[in-house]
Amino acid sequence: MSNHIDNRITIVAPSGREALRLVRERLGADAIIVSNRVTAAGAEIVAMLETALDQQIALTPPTAVVPVAAATAVSAPVSPPVSAPVSVAVQPAPATIASIGNDSVISEIHSMRGMIEEQLAGLVWNDKQRRDPVRGHLLRTLLGAGFSASLAKAMLDHLPTGQNFATGMAWVKAELARNLPLMENEDAMMDNGGVYALMGPTGVGKTTTTAKLAARCVMRFGADKLALLTTDSYRIGAFEQLRIYGKILGVSVHAVKDAADLRLVLDDLRDKHMVLIDTVGKSQRDRSVSDQVAMLCGAGRPVKRLLLLNAASHGDTLNEVVHAYKDSAGGNQLAGCIFTKTDEATHPGALLDTVIRHRLPVHYVSCGQKVPENLMIAERSELVDSVFRSASRSALFVPGEADLGELPAALSNDTELAVAAATTERLRTQCQQLIRVLAHDAEELAVNAAALTNGKIGFEASSALWRDMADDSVGSQETSHKLLMQANTEIETACATYVLAISGKTELTASRSGDAYTLQSSVVLSDRDGMPLAAPHQLLSTARAADTAGALPTPAQRQLAWISKQDFGKPLVHLLDRMPASDTIQSWQADGLLWLTRARGTTSVKDGAGKTTLAKLTTQLTFSAPQEVVYKGKPAQQTLAEVAVNLPGDDTMHGAYLSNLRCVVSRIADPHNGKLLASWYLLSNVASSATASQLVAWTCWKQAADPYYKLLKQAIQQLDACTEPGDGHMQKRLLIAAQVSTTIWRLAHRQDGWAAAARALLAQLAGHRIRSGAITVASTAGLFEGFGKLIAVLDALALDVENAIDATPAPAAASSAAALQG
């Protein structure tokens, strides 16, 4: 059914999809949606031709419109009728539409990218909330209890679907309890004794808490085993207050005024089982906090620092306090914390949020002035339950749903679900229209995307993997399978005879716990130009495990063993950083592994004449005619020589030698004066079908590709991919970050015109500028950021990239000259 109103038509159909189809039939693909709503009769859409809209722009300010082609791509079946119409609220100025051209499209998108990202993030969350409305209710409950939005959303991303509020709340409490760090054993703390300093801002309750903790110590091992110290010489009566507590408990109390005094007093108190230090209170913004920490760290005895956190403080204040009192640079981390004034807190969730994010163990909870009754050992379930029991009934400073205009708290019937669906669709339409206005000539984006797809750099596969990040149904195992298939596809076309492989490690810090981890990654390279093709596997381990050698294989050895077992259809050659141990080479020889490495001139070998070194052996070789190369960006000449050598075995081989190894010597000299610039000694067991010049080129390509791992670290940080080991979503993000980084690396090093245009596009989307000169890690990291924004824009615009691909000629293959990097 349709009605004409001036230049507009009104279509009413049983569903939104059917209404859009009728609009396209009547007006074509250039039709513009003026408004849409759900009525009792069905989905109603008012549309008009874009030419008619242009005539009206000159007369009246336009209301927001949506192109039919874009709307069709994201339309969903209309939900049950609701009373309120679904309208679009974006109102671009007429001059904006007229003034945006090809040259300013990206700059306009950059200026509004924050709004675009916020809209897109909102769409993802609202989609989840529409599918599982309990998630939204739980989010508001967590926010009302004082938790930060970032931690609450990160936790609820893993909420199993199909929960009701009761079971969902039980899951939330269990997750909080599981992630809450605590002092697990007070007996161990008391038995070990030592020196403890209680620190924190002014007024947090350090002196009272010191007295409470002292009372627990006295009851456990007696007053003669304990001493109290105070560094507070500023506050009137501070020492006197602690002295009174000490007199009641029968404990000696000492005042210290500086670092030297502290060392002397602690030395005199070495016979004490435990010493408690009540420090002077300092604001977290006081620069002398670091001086106080340094004084304790230089006390001559190990001082364990306990930070006191005021439960009545705002979450941002607590976060500042923890950051100020940490001393990660000095290596003296906080031993833990004590919650104080929990009886005064209105939103104690901020306390749990802070210690979970900073992985700060909670030792005790103080909830009043009584000594020692009001100091209790922290207990997980009790702490979590108390957070939700203590939520303020008059949350004046926490915005409620009425303040934010959010959806009703309980989405339990069809009408409310319809409202949620309509709101999600409205936000999606607004986002599309915003980008449509900013990118009036969207075909330019489609052409660039088509060039990237045609460029044979893995763009299409990386784009699909990127979209998988938002799909919770795709796990890390499925992602690993896709990466292995992608590696085989790339190798089939990009490698001639061999597959080259490099391995490296990336040092990471978990964003939630702050723990250190090492990521071992293998990357396969083309034997034609040395470009990274795929990163099919990664191994994450703790930093301590990564550095451990012994009976068990190291993570690096396990990673190398994994990639060695893969069947890529071509022989795999490992390009190594350094010369392996002789027993390792012997094992590899027995397993048939192929390898290439640089060696030192002092490496002991045996040739036909007897035992010698590589450097001495070089003097007896005949070198090839000079070849023109580039060394460290300047013209140079290279000469090559090759000889068969044997390496001495380990002690278990009783003087035997590892035979039939190739030694290739490369000399690089100044073409003007003949001065020797560098000498390389390469050892390998690769067959002679790979020439000496190929082995040298492979070594150069390995050095050129090593900075890939710096790009990978930047990519992981951008995605916040390292949260906690064992998180399947984290493992998936790490895998995707590695594979997308190979695509970005290949794009950064292509010399074609289409690649330069694509680099400029991605850089501008990320808010950066491409500078002439060498490719840097910072510039490639900017391209990685722009890659994600390009995918978001393409999806929001629903651009027809396939048609653009058909109309775009394939880019010419880039010529690659072997350039020695040194």
C-alpha atoms as one frame of an Amber mdcrd trajectory, in Angstrom:
protein
   0.000   0.000   0.000   1.369   3.464  -0.892   0.313   7.098  -0.777   1.829
  10.115  -2.572   2.543  13.270  -0.551   4.183  15.889  -2.786   7.397  14.248
  -4.045   7.293  11.579  -1.359   5.735   8.172  -1.277   4.566   6.297   1.793
   4.902   2.524   1.797   3.187   0.314   4.358   4.070  -3.384   4.380   3.898
  -6.315   6.793   7.662  -6.134   7.452  10.474  -3.619   7.185  12.327  -5.741
   4.633   9.257  -5.956   2.413   8.702  -2.206   2.691  12.277  -1.494   1.604
  11.892  -3.851  -1.352   8.772  -1.984  -2.490  10.552   1.366  -2.158  13.356
   0.166  -4.383  10.873  -1.105  -6.941   9.050   2.242  -7.039  11.956   4.709
  -6.850  15.113   2.713  -7.561  18.403   2.468  -5.690  18.756   6.277  -5.432
  15.728   6.543  -3.157  16.212   8.251   0.212  14.340   7.187   3.358  12.854
  10.239   5.054  11.289   8.426   8.016  10.224   4.987   9.162   8.038   3.684
  11.960   6.090   0.665  13.094   2.315   1.079  13.071  -0.649  -1.156  13.746
  -0.887  -1.756   9.991   2.788  -2.771   9.724   6.081  -1.099   8.788   5.632
   2.399   7.331   8.413   4.022   5.288   8.324   7.519   3.772  10.796   7.854
   0.887  11.653  10.159  -2.001  14.148  10.497  -4.820  17.503  12.079  -4.045
  16.936  14.695  -6.797  13.715  15.791  -5.126  15.573  16.035  -1.832  18.193
  18.313  -3.416  15.424  20.702  -4.503  14.034  20.843  -0.984  17.446  21.384
   0.660  17.624  24.900  -0.730  14.279  25.772   0.863  14.207  24.014   4.231
  16.670  22.432   6.662  16.649  18.709   5.864  15.697  15.966   8.248  17.934
  12.968   8.347  17.598  10.562   5.464  18.946   7.091   4.819  19.823   5.656
   1.384  17.732   2.642   0.516  20.772   0.653  -0.588  22.410   1.062   2.802
  19.211   0.507   4.743  18.492  -2.731   2.925  21.812  -4.174   3.970  21.095
  -3.815   7.675  17.332  -4.072   7.881  15.840  -6.642  10.189  12.357  -8.107
  10.433  10.051  -5.616  12.134   9.338  -6.364  15.774   5.800  -6.419  17.193
   4.077  -3.010  16.944   4.968  -0.344  19.496   3.275   2.911  20.210   6.220
   5.258  19.680   7.428   5.881  16.119  11.014   5.045  15.251  12.603   8.162
  13.779  16.077   9.333  12.854  17.467  12.314  14.706  20.570  13.264  12.707
  20.188  16.628  10.937  23.139  17.473   8.723  23.384  21.027   7.457  22.741
  21.456   3.708  26.116  23.100   3.204  27.833  20.036   4.631  26.336  17.730
   2.014  27.207  20.098  -0.791  30.735  20.861   0.318  32.118  17.404   0.932
  34.225  16.184  -1.979  36.818  13.534  -2.614  39.677  15.577  -1.083  37.925
  16.264   2.218  36.006  13.033   2.786  38.585  11.439   5.055  39.360  14.634
   6.966  35.664  14.987   7.757  35.480  11.362   8.870  38.545  11.941  11.052
  36.961  14.964  12.702  33.904  12.895  13.630  35.536   9.514  14.225  34.979
   9.651  17.977  31.226   9.950  17.414  31.306   7.155  14.855  33.216   4.827
  17.192  30.834   5.608  20.045  27.836   4.829  17.839  29.344   1.581  16.585
  30.279   0.472  20.101  26.750   1.294  21.210  25.312  -0.798  18.396  27.321
  -3.841  19.448  26.218  -3.466  23.073  22.579  -2.825  22.172  22.538  -5.855
  19.901  23.744  -7.967  22.809  21.214  -6.357  25.118  18.397  -6.994  22.654
  19.356 -10.643  22.364  19.864 -10.978  26.121  18.096  -8.124  27.992  19.246
  -9.407  31.385  22.720  -8.197  30.430  21.549  -4.579  30.488  19.865  -5.024
  33.861  23.036  -6.509  35.332  25.118  -3.679  33.886  22.983  -1.073  35.615
  23.208  -3.037  38.861  27.009  -3.106  38.672  27.228   0.587  37.830  24.890
   1.407  40.704  27.160  -0.537  43.079  30.164   1.567  42.055  31.909  -0.614
  39.455  33.457   1.064  36.421  31.765   0.681  33.043  34.918  -0.818  31.505
  35.209  -3.661  34.027  31.444  -4.266  34.111  31.129  -4.526  30.328  34.285
  -6.628  30.004  32.895  -9.093  32.534  29.381  -9.171  31.067  30.818  -9.867
  27.608  31.392 -13.400  28.903  27.968 -13.801  30.526  26.345 -17.027  29.285
  23.150 -16.383  27.359  19.735 -17.484  28.517  20.132 -16.337  32.126  17.436
 -14.760  34.224  18.365 -11.965  36.597  18.841 -14.247  39.611  21.139 -16.715
  37.859  22.913 -13.879  36.066  23.554 -12.105  39.372  24.899 -15.326  40.856
  27.264 -15.648  37.876  28.418 -12.040  38.309  29.148 -12.597  42.011  31.058
 -15.789  41.253  33.147 -14.008  38.606  33.941 -11.157  40.969  34.919 -13.588
  43.714  37.097 -15.573  41.299  38.996 -12.482  40.169  39.280 -10.828  43.597
  42.901 -11.070  44.877  43.195 -11.770  48.627  45.768 -12.591  51.259  45.129
 -16.315  51.298  46.793 -17.204  54.598  47.083 -14.866  57.604  48.956 -17.542
  59.560  51.747 -17.501  56.986  51.953 -13.712  57.152  52.135 -13.685  60.940
  54.589 -16.590  61.123  56.948 -14.985  58.600  56.880 -11.639  60.396  59.017
  -8.806  59.037  58.539  -5.082  58.634  55.224  -3.732  57.396  54.501  -0.094
  56.521  50.928   1.148  56.398  50.602   3.875  53.779  47.905   6.027  52.249
  46.429   9.510  51.924  45.608  11.698  54.884  42.596  10.704  56.958  42.377
   7.162  55.626  42.791   5.655  59.121  46.422   4.516  59.175  47.087   5.040
  62.889  43.882   3.342  64.032  44.451   0.450  61.609  48.057   0.125  62.804
  46.749  -0.257  66.370  44.177  -2.849  65.257  46.805  -4.884  63.421  49.188
  -4.551  66.379  46.511  -5.969  68.684  46.120  -9.031  66.426  49.905  -9.539
  66.509  50.090  -9.231  70.287  47.318 -11.791  70.732  49.212 -14.183  68.450
  52.861 -14.021  69.616  53.045 -11.526  72.511  53.920  -7.865  72.995  57.681
  -8.412  73.305  57.897  -9.630  69.696  56.349  -6.477  68.239  57.444  -2.853
  67.829  55.618   0.183  66.464  57.184   3.024  64.466  55.764   6.292  63.214
  57.173   8.628  60.575  54.373  11.176  61.159  56.090  14.257  62.575  53.642
  16.651  60.913  50.274  15.870  62.484  49.836  17.245  66.014  49.575  14.407
  68.486  50.293  11.679  65.936  53.099  10.087  67.956  51.181  10.558  71.205
  48.131   8.744  69.783  50.246   5.769  68.721  52.150   5.830  72.052  48.869
   5.520  73.932  47.913   2.481  71.834  51.388   1.031  72.451  51.113   1.568
  76.187  47.749  -0.219  76.293  49.191  -3.140  74.307  52.542  -3.157  76.100
  54.428  -2.541  72.845  57.408  -0.209  72.387  56.790   2.818  70.134  59.503
   4.730  68.255  59.436   7.928  66.166  61.709   8.361  63.166  62.277  11.569
  61.264  64.269  10.618  58.156  65.733   7.745  56.168  68.931   7.532  58.202
  66.973   7.466  61.465  64.729   4.727  60.064  67.723   2.543  59.177  69.200
   2.929  62.647  65.938   2.140  64.456  65.180  -0.895  62.299  68.701  -2.171
  62.892  68.130  -1.880  66.663  64.832  -3.771  66.332  66.187  -6.814  64.487
  65.216  -9.040  67.423  61.540  -8.168  66.943  59.445 -10.687  65.073  57.323
  -7.953  63.482  57.611  -4.180  63.122  54.652  -2.042  62.057  55.316   1.429
  60.615  52.605   4.117  60.711  53.624   6.503  57.910  52.714  10.132  57.412
  49.624  10.624  55.280  50.213  12.148  51.856  47.794  13.067  49.112  48.145
  10.901  46.034  48.936  14.103  44.119  51.754  15.065  46.464  55.057  14.665
  44.634  56.774  13.637  47.873  54.921  10.300  47.837  57.786   8.892  45.771
  60.267  10.170  48.373  58.355   8.357  51.093  58.401   5.151  49.063  62.132
   5.569  48.407  62.790   6.031  52.131  61.068   2.738  52.935  62.819   0.934
  50.096  66.196   2.101  51.419  65.553   1.152  55.047  68.239  -1.538  55.163
  65.617  -4.249  55.715  62.848  -5.414  53.384  59.736  -3.342  54.070  56.413
  -4.718  52.850  54.044  -1.875  52.031  50.300  -2.138  52.686  48.153   0.548
  51.073  45.031   1.690  52.909  42.048   2.395  50.650  39.129   4.473  51.896
  35.889   2.712  50.950  34.058   6.046  50.931  36.293   7.448  48.165  35.261
   7.837  44.548  36.507   5.147  42.169  38.700   7.574  40.214  40.272   8.731
  43.485  41.056   5.146  44.479  42.613   4.540  41.071  44.835   7.614  41.481
  45.898   6.485  44.959  47.026   3.057  43.764  48.948   4.528  40.836  50.675
   7.063  43.105  51.774   4.541  45.734  53.028   1.913  43.314  56.756   1.747
  42.722  57.054  -0.495  39.674  60.198   1.331  38.471  61.980   0.587  41.730
  60.859  -3.034  41.783  59.171  -2.698  45.201  55.542  -3.425  44.522  52.798
  -3.029  47.074  52.397  -6.172  49.168  48.668  -5.639  49.398  45.986  -3.330
  50.725  43.544  -2.862  53.602  40.007  -1.560  53.125  39.081   1.120  55.670
  35.825   2.861  56.569  33.699   0.255  54.806  30.879   1.174  57.188  30.780
   4.649  55.570  30.752   3.533  51.918  27.749   4.106  49.644  29.184   2.480
  46.497  31.856   0.001  47.674  32.024  -1.669  44.261  34.745   0.843  43.389
  37.007  -0.851  45.956  36.651  -4.272  44.356  36.955  -2.759  40.892  40.253
  -1.093  41.847  41.934  -4.128  43.396  40.772  -6.434  40.582  42.194  -4.144
  37.909  45.479  -3.579  39.783  45.716  -7.177  41.100  46.258  -5.811  44.629
  45.653  -8.475  47.316  43.237  -7.455  50.065  44.586  -8.343  53.526  42.050
  -6.897  55.956  38.799  -4.966  56.097  38.343  -2.208  58.699  34.756  -1.202
  59.457  34.813   0.953  62.606  36.872   2.563  65.384  36.985  -0.319  67.876
  40.404  -1.876  68.506  40.856  -4.692  67.630  37.280  -5.842  66.949  36.737
  -3.796  63.773  39.544  -5.387  61.743  38.587  -8.568  59.909  40.348 -10.852
  57.474  39.104 -10.265  53.921  36.792 -13.049  52.730  35.745 -13.302  49.094
  32.058 -14.123  49.190  31.407 -11.778  52.116  33.132  -8.882  50.340  31.207
  -9.444  47.122  27.875  -9.805  48.881  28.485  -6.670  50.965  28.982  -4.618
  47.818  25.437  -5.244  46.655  23.946  -5.038  50.159  25.508  -1.608  50.679
  24.239   0.013  47.478  22.878   3.468  48.322  19.115   3.872  48.142  19.522
   7.530  47.233  22.112   7.381  44.476  22.085  11.106  43.823  25.428  11.099
  41.990  24.909   7.898  39.976  22.733   8.581  36.910  19.683   6.390  36.691
  17.786   5.168  33.652  15.493   8.185  33.650  18.542  10.471  33.605  20.216
   8.602  30.752  17.101   7.886  28.727  17.974   4.193  28.684  15.687   1.240
  28.205  13.463  -0.101  31.014  15.332  -2.211  33.558  13.171  -5.308  33.102
  12.802  -6.370  29.499  10.538  -9.311  29.912   7.673  -9.012  27.419   7.210
  -8.618  23.698   6.411  -4.898  23.770   9.599  -4.040  25.657  11.661  -6.302
  23.402  10.195  -4.474  20.424  11.248  -1.152  21.925  14.783  -2.508  22.367
  14.891  -3.696  18.766  13.561  -0.370  17.485  16.111   1.578  19.533  18.945
  -0.574  18.211  17.745  -0.088  14.635  17.430   3.659  15.164  21.014   3.904
  16.423  22.219   1.812  13.525  20.423   4.050  11.063  21.806   7.176  12.702
  25.315   5.797  12.462  24.884   4.917   8.797  23.443   8.325   8.011  26.255
  10.098   9.861  28.904   8.319   7.858  26.856   8.734   4.670  26.820  12.491
   5.144  30.544  12.605   5.909  31.487  10.341   2.997  29.173  11.576   0.237
  31.395   9.988  -2.394  31.616   6.588  -0.706  32.707   4.928  -3.938  36.227
   6.165  -3.188  36.307   3.977  -0.087  34.974   1.016  -2.056  37.641   1.455
  -4.739  40.408   1.546  -2.116  38.980  -1.561  -0.462  38.844  -3.270  -3.858
  42.492  -2.363  -4.524  43.487  -3.814  -1.165  41.622  -7.027  -1.981  43.223
  -7.264  -5.416  46.665  -6.454  -3.994  47.416 -10.027  -2.872  48.386  -8.988
   0.658  45.824 -11.119   2.516  43.400  -8.216   3.001  40.220 -10.209   2.381
  41.125 -12.994   4.831  42.316 -10.483   7.464  39.067  -8.533   7.108  37.038
 -11.691   7.719  39.123 -12.484  10.798  38.664  -8.937  12.074  34.900  -9.294
  11.861  35.172 -12.575  13.778  36.337 -10.634  16.849  32.782  -9.418  17.455
  31.308 -12.884  16.910  31.267 -14.749  20.219  30.325 -17.975  18.419  33.787
 -18.078  16.791  36.319 -19.456  19.250  40.107 -19.563  19.265  40.249 -23.120
  17.887  38.183 -22.202  14.846  40.352 -19.111  14.377  43.496 -21.271  14.517
  42.045 -23.552  11.853  41.299 -20.559   9.616  44.837 -19.240  10.075  46.362
 -22.565   9.072  44.186 -22.692   5.961  45.177 -19.102   5.157  48.852 -19.988
   5.533  48.523 -22.861   3.063  46.658 -20.635   0.587  49.304 -17.908   0.747
  52.209 -20.354   0.512  50.779 -22.039  -2.569  50.915 -18.820  -4.591  53.652
 -16.749  -2.934  56.398 -19.349  -2.420  58.439 -20.873  -5.247  60.446 -23.756
  -3.755  60.759 -23.235  -0.011  58.759 -21.816   2.876  60.787 -19.542   5.139
  59.933 -19.305   8.836  61.055 -16.907  11.558  60.205 -17.082  15.229  60.252
 -14.332  17.820  58.895 -13.374  21.190  56.804 -10.424  22.294  56.866  -9.274
  25.906  53.342  -8.490  27.125  51.686  -7.253  30.294  48.174  -8.425  31.129
  45.853  -5.419  31.136  43.851  -6.665  34.126  46.441  -8.210  36.435  49.614
  -6.465  35.309  51.386  -9.842  35.159  54.190 -10.310  32.607  53.842 -12.818
  29.763  55.802 -13.851  26.713  54.155 -14.551  23.361  56.095 -16.872  21.051
  55.031 -16.406  17.414  56.109 -18.013  14.156  55.696 -16.178  10.857  56.081
 -17.776   7.434  57.772 -15.719   4.718  57.841 -15.916   0.947  61.058 -17.289
  -0.581  60.526 -14.871  -3.469  60.585 -11.512  -1.669  60.710 -12.245   2.077
  57.270 -10.768   2.810  55.429 -12.183   5.883  52.523 -14.312   4.641  50.855
 -15.735   7.731  51.183 -16.159  11.489  49.384 -19.474  11.993  50.280 -20.220
  15.613  51.212 -18.583  18.910  52.218 -19.794  22.337  51.552 -17.644  25.417
  53.441 -18.348  28.627  54.417 -16.588  31.815  57.646 -14.614  31.586  59.190
 -16.890  34.199  58.346 -20.043  32.238  59.627 -18.466  29.025  63.064 -17.919
  30.579  63.319 -21.350  32.181  65.638 -23.931  30.638  66.077 -27.502  31.757
  64.513 -30.872  31.188  61.301 -29.434  29.745  61.299 -27.758  26.315  61.188
 -23.964  26.450  58.210 -22.154  24.870  60.473 -21.168  21.958  61.392 -24.802
  21.356  57.743 -25.887  21.597  56.725 -23.206  19.101  59.464 -24.269  16.665
  58.448 -27.913  17.049  54.805 -27.064  16.248  55.505 -25.255  12.991  58.049
 -27.902  11.969  55.309 -30.557  12.073  53.019 -28.679   9.668  52.731 -29.817
   6.061  52.855 -26.703   3.904  53.457 -28.603   0.663  57.011 -27.171   0.389
  60.156 -27.668   2.507  60.272 -25.401   5.558  63.519 -23.527   6.314  63.989
 -22.010   9.781  65.802 -18.657   9.711  67.514 -18.430  13.104  68.751 -15.525
  15.215  71.884 -17.265  16.424  73.879 -20.448  16.155  72.123 -23.338  17.990
  73.949 -25.668  20.352  75.606 -28.664  18.738  73.232 -31.154  20.379  70.285
 -29.155  19.036  71.752 -29.212  15.525  72.360 -32.941  15.853  68.705 -33.466
  16.843  67.490 -31.316  13.960  69.694 -33.170  11.507  68.197 -36.458  12.674
  64.653 -35.076  12.291  65.362 -33.633   8.842  64.773 -29.978   9.848  66.224
 -27.376   7.489  67.846 -24.268   8.969  69.953 -21.219   8.164  71.829 -19.071
  10.667  74.558 -16.473  10.955  77.658 -17.573  12.847  80.653 -15.812  14.386
  84.036 -15.800  12.690  85.459 -17.564  15.749  83.162 -20.582  15.273  85.257
 -23.764  15.261  84.837 -25.938  12.152  86.664 -28.657  10.290  87.367 -28.663
   6.598  89.576 -30.867   4.454  92.753 -29.429   5.975  91.763 -29.936   9.603
  90.374 -27.912  12.491  90.090 -24.167  11.988  87.712 -21.215  12.427  85.351
 -19.623   9.954  87.424 -16.433   9.861  90.644 -18.312   9.085  88.866 -20.470
   6.562  87.757 -17.361   4.690  91.342 -16.458   3.775  91.624 -19.666   1.729
  88.449 -19.155  -0.333  87.974 -17.775  -3.814  85.223 -15.145  -3.962  82.834
 -14.407  -6.809  82.828 -11.272  -8.928  81.403  -8.213  -7.143  77.644  -7.616
  -7.307  75.946  -4.275  -6.792  73.820  -4.229  -3.611  72.454  -1.717  -1.145
  73.918  -1.818   2.358  72.403   0.412   5.062  70.777   2.534   2.421  73.969
   3.123   0.409  75.436   1.477  -2.726  77.906  -1.310  -1.973  79.528  -4.352
  -3.568  79.071  -7.928  -2.422  81.270 -10.944  -3.107  80.403 -14.524  -2.142
  82.253 -17.745  -1.447  81.058 -21.164  -0.338  82.691 -24.198   1.244  81.538
 -27.420   2.930  82.365 -27.634   6.637  81.887 -29.921   9.626  80.966 -28.726
  13.114  82.329 -30.288  16.334  79.699 -32.320  18.183  78.912 -32.233  21.915
  80.543 -34.408  24.576  78.127 -37.296  23.976  79.438 -37.649  20.407  83.019
 -38.474  21.603  84.770 -36.032  19.303  82.543 -36.670  16.298  81.634 -33.915
  13.853  78.376 -32.778  12.295  79.142 -33.075   8.609  77.903 -31.851   5.246
  77.014 -28.304   6.284  77.222 -25.393   3.875  79.197 -22.303   4.831  78.484
 -19.197   2.748  80.711 -16.161   3.314  79.486 -12.737   2.219  81.832  -9.759
   2.040  80.403  -6.269   1.603  82.758  -3.489   0.548  82.671   0.194  -0.300
  82.519   0.471  -4.133  84.768   3.556  -4.145  87.742   2.575  -2.005  87.239
  -1.159  -1.488  87.035  -0.807   2.298  85.448  -3.864   3.912  82.131  -2.859
   5.508  80.906  -6.235   6.801  81.555  -9.968   6.669  78.812 -12.520   7.141
  79.304 -16.196   7.898  76.215 -18.271   7.134  75.778 -21.932   8.073  72.985
 -24.096   6.707  71.967 -27.648   5.862  69.725 -26.560   2.975  70.456 -28.387
  -0.264  72.541 -26.766  -2.984  69.394 -26.195  -5.054  69.204 -22.972  -3.045
  72.119 -20.890  -4.272  74.560 -19.019  -2.067  73.051 -15.685  -3.138  69.596
 -16.983  -2.153  70.811 -17.900   1.339  72.260 -14.399   1.736  68.981 -12.867
   0.529  67.012 -14.992   3.004  69.229 -13.735   5.830  68.608 -10.141   4.732
  64.862 -10.726   4.592  64.896 -12.207   8.069  66.561  -9.089   9.446  64.138
  -6.885   7.546  61.152  -8.809   8.959  62.317  -8.880  12.598  60.621  -5.508
  13.411  57.314  -7.245  12.650  57.269  -8.306  16.285  57.319  -4.676  17.412
  54.296  -4.046  15.200  52.610  -7.097  16.735  53.099  -5.695  20.237  51.558
  -2.379  19.185  48.643  -4.223  17.568  47.987  -6.269  20.710  48.014  -3.109
  22.817  45.566  -1.382  20.454  43.151  -4.308  20.704  43.728  -4.696  24.452
  44.159  -8.323  23.463  46.219  -9.419  26.470  43.814  -9.660  29.398  44.341
 -12.925  31.254  45.657 -16.314  29.996  42.952 -18.927  29.719  40.514 -16.431
  28.262  39.439 -17.907  24.909  38.468 -14.501  23.580  41.920 -13.191  24.443
  43.625 -16.031  22.569  41.430 -15.336  19.536  42.351 -11.648  19.599  46.066
 -12.472  19.829  45.806 -14.742  16.787  43.879 -12.145  14.795  46.287  -9.360
  15.764  49.214 -11.432  14.458  47.577 -12.289  11.123  46.292  -8.765  10.442
  49.797  -7.491  11.224  51.181  -9.573   8.320  48.725  -7.840   5.978  49.663
  -4.405   7.320  53.356  -5.254   6.985  52.935  -6.265   3.342  50.935  -3.120
   2.612  53.570  -0.923   4.269  56.315  -2.320   2.019  54.506  -2.374  -1.327
  55.730   0.264  -3.777  52.665   0.363  -6.064  50.552   3.465  -6.500  47.422
   1.741  -5.171  49.342   0.802  -2.004  50.418   4.401  -1.423  46.802   5.556
  -1.769  45.601   2.825   0.597  48.274   3.727   3.163  47.207   7.363   3.043
  43.565   6.351   3.522  44.269   4.122   6.551  46.561   6.705   8.123  43.954
   9.451   7.775  41.232   7.225   9.202  43.504   6.739  12.235  44.209  10.474
  12.480  47.839  10.192  11.322  49.837  11.483   8.387  52.123   9.467   6.150
  55.617  10.903   6.182  58.071  10.321   3.395  61.058   8.142   4.174  61.597
   4.757   5.770  58.755   2.692   7.156  58.717   2.850  10.965  56.967   0.782
  13.629  54.906   3.851  14.552  53.682   4.311  10.974  52.750   0.643  10.566
  50.945   0.740  13.925  48.949   3.697  12.577  48.005   1.627   9.518  46.828
  -1.169  11.827  44.573   1.290  13.669  43.223   2.606  10.370  42.544  -0.950
   9.186  40.008  -1.481  11.958  38.302   1.844  11.252  38.111   1.058   7.534
  36.333  -2.238   8.248  33.855  -0.423  10.526  33.152   2.242   7.895  32.736
  -0.311   5.105  30.325  -2.352   7.211  28.339   0.703   8.277  28.036   1.962
   4.702  27.327  -1.546   3.382  29.469  -0.728   0.347  29.353  -3.066  -2.631
  33.047  -3.917  -2.658  32.599  -6.941  -4.933  31.314  -4.774  -7.775  34.165
  -2.346  -7.162  36.599  -5.256  -7.391  35.195  -6.270 -10.765  35.633  -2.714
 -12.011  39.137  -2.215 -10.570  42.147  -3.560 -12.498  44.411  -5.837 -10.513
  47.505  -4.041  -9.189  50.786  -4.849 -10.857  53.108  -7.019  -8.806  55.731
  -5.012  -6.968  59.315  -5.620  -8.030  61.505  -6.599  -5.088  65.247  -6.021
  -5.054  67.341  -7.697  -2.405  68.593  -4.881  -0.167  71.114  -5.728   2.542
  70.015  -4.112   5.808  73.140  -4.880   7.849
